[in-house]
Amino acid sequence: MKINIMTLFPEMFEPIRASMIGRAADNGIIELNIVNIRDYTEDKHCRVDDTPFGGGAGMLMQVQPIVSCYRQNEFAGRTIYMSPRGRKLSQEIAEELAGEGELTILCGHYEGVDERALTELSAEEISIGDYVLTGGELAAMMMIDSIVRLIPGVLGGEKSAEIESFSDGETLEFPQYTRP
Ligand code: 4HQ
């Protein structure tokens, strides 16, 4: 599976290069393609944000850098914008997304992104919960972690069998013990 991540803070994704996901990327089971939206700005001062038209607090991410980034990289597959307005992430959604060949994830900052960028990318919105973060990066990492562990070959054989037998029971685990 190819996972494209559009962000203003690529360095925030270092932690997912470690652990199980890092190994899956090293083994070629997944491909993490992390791109910096700022690299696509056509503004002479490299700005990527602007004030909301008609007023409102804070700043919004501009359409141009996002759309240029998406087009120039020829991203394909479903595009997901991490947003507290979105469909709440669940095991069912993770399972659904684990079956995709390519996913593009847009991480917003400031007050969010200009709605025209979301329309242009036909982005679906997914939320990790009813609370407000400073950016979509941590939300994206949580979603990616929940998806990638379901891809065959990412966890050890023993673990994947466990997933088969638990499927939706994963979230209802009983207390477990190592030997006394
Ligand atoms: N965000 N689930 C993006 C979130 C969030 C969430 C806050 C994402 C602000 C711009 N994302 N912006 N909750 O709180 O996904």
Residues whose N, C-alpha, C, O or C-beta is under 5 A from the ligand:
A	BS01	4HQ	M82 S83 P84 G108 H109 Y110 E111 G112 I126 S127 I128 G129 Y131 V132 L133 T134 G135 G136 A139
